[in-house]
């Protein structure tokens, strides 16, 4: 079965490409969010216990 040019233009596929750069950037974002959560948790804990570094 051969497709003509109009039918070939309508073919979609392979739009989602998971690359190492994408995985690295997602990992960095997750690490940054975890660090913000740790810092915020430490700040809240120190405020309630009236301690400072």
NUROKOL-406917 format. One record per residue: residue number from 0; residue in three letters; x, y, z of N, C-alpha, C in turn. Coordinates in nm, 3 decimals. Each point is the difference from the previous one (the first is absolute). Example, Ala and Ser with C-alpha at 12.3 -4.5 7.8 and 13.67 -1.06 7.14 Angstrom:
<atoms>
+-----+------+---------+---------+---------+---------+---------+---------+---------+---------+---------+
: pos : code :     n_X :     n_Y :     n_Z :    ca_X :    ca_Y :    ca_Z :     c_X :     c_Y :     c_Z :
+-----+------+---------+---------+---------+---------+---------+---------+---------+---------+---------+
:   0 :  ALA :   1.319 :  -0.569 :   0.780 :  -0.089 :   0.119 :   0.000 :   0.090 :   0.120 :   0.000 :
:   1 :  SER :  -0.035 :   0.105 :  -0.072 :   0.082 :   0.119 :   0.006 :  -0.077 :   0.109 :   0.073 :
+-----+------+---------+---------+---------+---------+---------+---------+---------+---------+---------+
</atoms>
This chain:
<atoms>
+-----+------+---------+---------+---------+---------+---------+---------+---------+---------+---------+
: pos : code :     n_X :     n_Y :     n_Z :    ca_X :    ca_Y :    ca_Z :     c_X :     c_Y :     c_Z :
+-----+------+---------+---------+---------+---------+---------+---------+---------+---------+---------+
:   0 :  UNK :   0.086 :  -0.118 :   0.000 :  -0.086 :   0.118 :   0.000 :   0.090 :   0.123 :   0.000 :
:   1 :  UNK :  -0.021 :   0.085 :  -0.096 :   0.077 :   0.124 :  -0.010 :  -0.090 :   0.117 :   0.038 :
:   2 :  UNK :   0.060 :   0.095 :   0.072 :  -0.073 :   0.119 :   0.040 :   0.039 :   0.116 :  -0.090 :
:   3 :  UNK :  -0.096 :   0.087 :  -0.026 :   0.033 :   0.118 :  -0.078 :   0.051 :   0.110 :   0.094 :
:   4 :  UNK :   0.040 :   0.112 :  -0.057 :   0.062 :   0.107 :   0.079 :  -0.094 :   0.056 :   0.107 :
:   5 :  UNK :  -0.128 :   0.014 :  -0.031 :  -0.094 :   0.054 :   0.099 :  -0.016 :  -0.093 :   0.119 :
:   6 :  UNK :   0.000 :  -0.128 :  -0.025 :  -0.013 :  -0.098 :   0.108 :   0.128 :  -0.006 :   0.084 :
:   7 :  UNK :   0.115 :   0.015 :  -0.064 :   0.126 :  -0.001 :   0.073 :   0.012 :   0.118 :   0.095 :
:   8 :  UNK :  -0.056 :   0.115 :  -0.039 :   0.005 :   0.119 :   0.085 :  -0.083 :  -0.021 :   0.127 :
:   9 :  UNK :  -0.106 :  -0.079 :  -0.008 :  -0.090 :  -0.020 :   0.113 :   0.053 :  -0.098 :   0.105 :
:  10 :  UNK :   0.108 :  -0.071 :  -0.029 :   0.054 :  -0.100 :   0.093 :   0.068 :   0.071 :   0.116 :
:  11 :  UNK :  -0.040 :  -0.037 :   0.119 :   0.061 :   0.055 :   0.122 :   0.055 :  -0.114 :   0.082 :
:  12 :  UNK :   0.110 :   0.026 :   0.066 :   0.057 :  -0.103 :   0.085 :   0.140 :   0.041 :   0.045 :
:  13 :  UNK :   0.042 :  -0.057 :   0.109 :   0.134 :   0.027 :   0.050 :   0.017 :   0.139 :   0.054 :
:  14 :  UNK :  -0.106 :   0.060 :   0.048 :   0.009 :   0.137 :   0.049 :   0.064 :   0.010 :   0.137 :
:  15 :  UNK :  -0.011 :  -0.102 :   0.081 :   0.056 :   0.002 :   0.135 :   0.134 :  -0.070 :  -0.002 :
:  16 :  UNK :   0.105 :   0.078 :   0.019 :   0.134 :  -0.057 :   0.002 :   0.059 :   0.022 :   0.139 :
:  17 :  UNK :   0.030 :  -0.108 :   0.067 :   0.060 :   0.009 :   0.132 :   0.151 :  -0.010 :  -0.019 :
:  18 :  UNK :   0.068 :   0.111 :   0.023 :   0.144 :   0.004 :  -0.018 :   0.069 :   0.008 :   0.135 :
:  19 :  UNK :   0.128 :  -0.020 :  -0.001 :   0.076 :   0.009 :   0.125 :  -0.002 :   0.144 :   0.053 :
:  20 :  UNK :  -0.002 :   0.098 :  -0.088 :  -0.007 :   0.140 :   0.043 :  -0.131 :   0.027 :   0.072 :
:  21 :  UNK :  -0.109 :  -0.055 :  -0.050 :  -0.130 :   0.018 :   0.064 :  -0.001 :  -0.066 :   0.138 :
:  22 :  UNK :   0.052 :  -0.122 :   0.008 :   0.004 :  -0.069 :   0.128 :   0.090 :   0.072 :   0.100 :
:  23 :  UNK :   0.110 :   0.055 :  -0.046 :   0.091 :   0.074 :   0.088 :  -0.067 :   0.125 :   0.053 :
:  24 :  UNK :  -0.070 :   0.072 :  -0.086 :  -0.066 :   0.123 :   0.045 :  -0.114 :  -0.030 :   0.097 :
:  25 :  UNK :  -0.075 :  -0.106 :  -0.025 :  -0.106 :  -0.039 :   0.093 :   0.059 :  -0.039 :   0.135 :
:  26 :  UNK :   0.111 :  -0.070 :  -0.002 :   0.067 :  -0.039 :   0.123 :   0.048 :   0.122 :   0.078 :
:  27 :  UNK :   0.053 :   0.099 :  -0.069 :   0.047 :   0.122 :   0.067 :  -0.116 :   0.078 :   0.061 :
:  28 :  UNK :  -0.112 :   0.004 :  -0.069 :  -0.118 :   0.070 :   0.053 :  -0.049 :  -0.071 :   0.126 :
:  29 :  UNK :  -0.005 :  -0.132 :  -0.001 :  -0.044 :  -0.076 :   0.117 :   0.097 :   0.022 :   0.116 :
:  30 :  UNK :   0.130 :   0.000 :  -0.027 :   0.099 :   0.025 :   0.105 :  -0.017 :   0.139 :   0.060 :
:  31 :  UNK :  -0.025 :   0.099 :  -0.085 :  -0.019 :   0.137 :   0.048 :  -0.125 :   0.009 :   0.088 :
:  32 :  UNK :  -0.108 :  -0.064 :  -0.042 :  -0.122 :   0.002 :   0.081 :   0.020 :  -0.070 :   0.135 :
:  33 :  UNK :   0.075 :  -0.109 :  -0.001 :   0.029 :  -0.071 :   0.125 :   0.082 :   0.088 :   0.094 :
:  34 :  UNK :   0.097 :   0.072 :  -0.054 :   0.083 :   0.088 :   0.082 :  -0.081 :   0.115 :   0.058 :
:  35 :  UNK :  -0.091 :   0.056 :  -0.077 :  -0.088 :   0.106 :   0.050 :  -0.087 :  -0.055 :   0.112 :
:  36 :  UNK :  -0.051 :  -0.120 :  -0.016 :  -0.083 :  -0.062 :   0.104 :   0.078 :  -0.024 :   0.128 :
:  37 :  UNK :   0.124 :  -0.047 :  -0.013 :   0.083 :  -0.022 :   0.118 :   0.027 :   0.132 :   0.073 :
:  38 :  UNK :   0.035 :   0.103 :  -0.076 :   0.030 :   0.130 :   0.060 :  -0.123 :   0.057 :   0.069 :
:  39 :  UNK :  -0.114 :  -0.010 :  -0.065 :  -0.123 :   0.052 :   0.058 :  -0.037 :  -0.078 :   0.125 :
:  40 :  UNK :   0.015 :  -0.130 :  -0.004 :  -0.030 :  -0.082 :   0.118 :   0.093 :   0.032 :   0.116 :
:  41 :  UNK :   0.128 :   0.020 :  -0.028 :   0.095 :   0.035 :   0.105 :  -0.035 :   0.136 :   0.059 :
:  42 :  UNK :  -0.036 :   0.096 :  -0.083 :  -0.037 :   0.133 :   0.048 :  -0.122 :  -0.005 :   0.089 :
:  43 :  UNK :  -0.102 :  -0.074 :  -0.041 :  -0.122 :  -0.011 :   0.080 :   0.029 :  -0.069 :   0.133 :
:  44 :  UNK :   0.081 :  -0.105 :  -0.004 :   0.033 :  -0.072 :   0.123 :   0.077 :   0.089 :   0.097 :
:  45 :  UNK :   0.094 :   0.079 :  -0.051 :   0.078 :   0.090 :   0.086 :  -0.086 :   0.113 :   0.055 :
:  46 :  UNK :  -0.097 :   0.047 :  -0.078 :  -0.088 :   0.106 :   0.049 :  -0.085 :  -0.050 :   0.117 :
:  47 :  UNK :  -0.053 :  -0.123 :  -0.011 :  -0.085 :  -0.053 :   0.106 :   0.079 :  -0.041 :   0.124 :
:  48 :  UNK :   0.126 :  -0.033 :  -0.016 :   0.079 :  -0.040 :   0.117 :   0.083 :   0.116 :   0.054 :
:  49 :  UNK :  -0.015 :   0.119 :  -0.058 :   0.070 :   0.121 :   0.044 :   0.151 :  -0.020 :   0.004 :
:  50 :  UNK :   0.055 :  -0.065 :  -0.101 :   0.145 :  -0.019 :  -0.008 :   0.052 :   0.069 :  -0.125 :
:  51 :  UNK :   0.129 :   0.027 :   0.001 :   0.065 :   0.052 :  -0.120 :   0.135 :  -0.069 :  -0.015 :
:  52 :  UNK :   0.058 :   0.012 :  -0.113 :   0.127 :  -0.066 :  -0.027 :   0.114 :   0.065 :   0.075 :
+-----+------+---------+---------+---------+---------+---------+---------+---------+---------+---------+
</atoms>
